[in-house]
Amino acid sequence: MKKSYDIAVIGGGASGLAAAITAARRAKGVSVAVFEKKDRTGKKLSATGNGRCNISNTGCEDLEQVIDFFGSVGIALRSEEEGRLYPYSEEAGEVTAILTACALSEGVEINLNSEITGMEAEPSGGFLLFVGEKSFFARNVLLASGGKSYAALGTTGDGYRFAKKLGHSVRQLIPALTAVEVVEDLTSLKGLRTKAKV
């Protein structure tokens, strides 16, 4: 018999963990599982803001909700002069650890090394999820697999593929940030942030 869940969250990054925590809190008694293809949750989150964890910014549409959510898991935020929000600890790895621990304490099942290799909508409702040779059933699926910006950290565009397969439209992807190749060796500048024009 297939293992089944009320809610399956695809992706164990910042949005996946936050969604799983919120679902478990609001719908007591439902089974919530996170499927993360990497060997740990929040790999990209742990690298955010050069390791300081740029969580959001003061121009965020739902800023109060963001601050309330992070406060509810024990993460106090502060803003810099340009409006970027960071945890007081300025430790991205700590934010990942707190979100993961909070999800587990809310009863969320976290499945690591569990890349969803296929997904099918069931005619009678719900979804079949495939992880290699294993299959799972979920009444609801939330795609939180990130964009397509950092393949080494897990964001390879999986969510777009699944969304298309399930009948959703996906616009052409355009990078918001991208690398610039130079001839000079600029290794010593790694991690430095500055305003510049090209």
N, C-alpha and C positions, 0 to 999 in steps of 0.2 A: 504494500500500500504506500502511495506517495505521501511524503510529508507535506502538510498544507499549512498555509498562513492566511490570516485575514488581510495583512498588508505586507507586501514585499517591496523594499526600497532597494533599487539598483544603484549602487555607488555608496561608498563609505567615506566620502569627503565631508566638507563643512555642511553643505546643504542636505546631504543624505542623513548625516547624524542628527542635524537639527530637526529634520522632518520626522525621523524615527522617534526622537524624544518627544516631540509635540504630539504625534499620533498616540504614543503609549500613554501620555499624560491625559489626553482628552477623551480617549476611548478605552477606559479601564476594562480589562478582561479580554481585549483583542490581542491576537498574536501578531507581533511585528518582527520582521527579520530584515537584516541588512545583508546584501550580497556584495562583497568587495573583492575585486579581482587581484589586488595586490596582497602582500604578506602582512600588511597592517593598515589600519584606517588612517585617513588624513595625510597621506604622503605629500600631496600638493599643498594642503593647508599648512603643513609643518615648514614649508619653504616660503610661505607668503611674506611679503614685505621684508625681504632679505633676512628672514628668520625672526622678524619682530612681530609678524602677524597683523598686517593691515586688514582689519576685519570689515570695515565699512567706511563711510564718510558722513559728515554732517549734512550733506545735501541729499542723503538717502530719503526716498519718499516715505518710508515707514520707519523713520529713525527711532521713534519712541518704542516701537515693537522690538526692534533690534536690540536696543539697550535693555529693555525689560527681559527679553529672552536670555541674553548673556548674563544678566544679573541673577536670573533664576537658577542658573547652573553654577554660579559662584565666580563669574568673570566680570570684574569691574573694568569699564572702558574709560579712556581719556582721549581727547582730540589734540592734534597738533595745529599749528597756526594755519596750515592750508586745509584743515578740515578732515584730515585722515584720522580714523579711529583705530587705536591700538589698545591691547590689554595693558594694564599697569605693569605687569611682569615683563612685557615686551619679549615674551618667549612663545613662539608659535608652537613648539613641541608641547608646551604645557597646556595650551588651548586644546590641542588634539587629544591629549591624555584626559583632560577634564570632560570633554564632550563624549569620549568613548566610555569613560567610567560612568557618566550620567546615563547614557543609553543602556548600559548593562544593568545599572541599578533600577531602571524603569522596566526591566524585564525584556528588553530588546535582545533578540538573538543575533549575534554578529558572526557571519560566515566569511572567513578570510580565504585567500587563494581560491575564490569561487567566481570565476568569470562566467557570466551568462553568455552561453554560446548560441542560444536560440530562444525564441519566445513565440508562443502561439496563443491567440485568443480562442477560448473555448466557446462553441456555439451556445451552450447553456449558461454562460457567464463565467468570469474569471479567466485566468491565464495559466498556461503550462510554461514553466521556466526550465531550461536545460543548462546544466553545469557539467560539461563533459558527458559521461555516461549516465549521470543521475538526472532525475527530473523531479520537479516540485510543482505544487499547485498553489496559486495565490488568488484570493478573491479580488484583490486590488493591487495594482502595481504603480509605483511612483518612480519615474526615471530621474535620477539625480546623479548621472554619470559624468557631469561636467561637460566642458566644450571639447575643443580639439587643439589645445594650445601647448601641451607638454606631455608627449607620449611616454617619456621615461617615468613620469609620475602617475601615469594611468589615464590621462585625458586624451583618448584616441578617437573620439567621435562616436562611440558605441550608441549613445542615446539617440543620435540622429538616425542611425540605421534602424533601431527598433521603432522609433516614432514613425518613420516612413513605412515600415513593414505593417504597422498597425493602422495605416491609412491617414496619418497626419501629413501635412505639407511642411517641408523644411526649405527655408530660403538658402541661397548660396552663402557660404561662410566667407567672411572677410575679417582678416586679423585686426584687432584693436592695437596690439603691440606686436612688434616684430623685430627680429635681429637685423643688425647692420654689419656687413662684412667690411673689414678694413685690412690694409696691408701691414700696418704697424702692430707690434705686440702690446696690447693694452691689458694684459693679465693683471697688472697691479691696480687697475681701476675697478676690478670685479666687486660688485656690491655697492658701488658708489651711485647715488642718485643725484641728478642735476637737471635743471631746465636747459634745453639747448634747441637750436634750430639747425636744420640741414638744408 
